[in-house]
Amino acid sequence: MAKLNEQFRRMQVLAGIITEGQLNEDILELKQMSKQLYSFLKSKGFQPELKSKIETEKSKKIGEGDQAVQIIVTDQPDERVLVAITAESIAKVMVGGGNDWSEKATQKFGQNITSNAITAKGNWFRNPEIMKYADNLGNELLKQIFDKYPNMIYSFSQQDGFWYILTFKFKETAKGGTVK
């Protein structure tokens, strides 16, 4: 469906119904919106970064480094903003941060086991309290941008057993155009 929407929009450009500039306006608007999301996440105690794609650096300890929250503006498969956030970064904020946040989070959520041996309390990524916080965070972010972007929709998903993905994109018409 998304591929079809992209092809439909490209056909509109070729037919002269819309211009390539109008397609780029969507991306520019989403980049502006991502700055608003960045500020809100910063005020909540997160360490957001604007990225061009989701980056996983094994050399950095996720949740303690500066990639705890990534904000990505993309046009693939369609125009959207992704907020990629780890369970560790959420746990850190939930327990109030500090140098001993990991210890406090372990007391509250159990030990964070990231191996294949996943237990009910042994993986923060699957912890219902942390998952609920992530989804509620997405709804809070949507409220922050709703005045300026009333036709924005939000969805929540989990990716690769590691990232929570908060997706924001414009509502679509029946013919695949965006509603603004």
Secondary structure, DSSP 8 states (H G I E B T S, - for coil): -HHHHHHHHHHHHHHTSS-HHHHHHHHHHHHHHHHHHHHHHHHTT--EEEESS----TTS-TTTSTTSEEEEEE-SSSSEEEEEEEHHHHHHHHTT-STTHHHHHHHHH-----SS---SSS-GGG-HHHHHHHHHHHHHHHHHHHTT-TTEEEEEEEETTTEEEEEEEE-B-TTS-B--
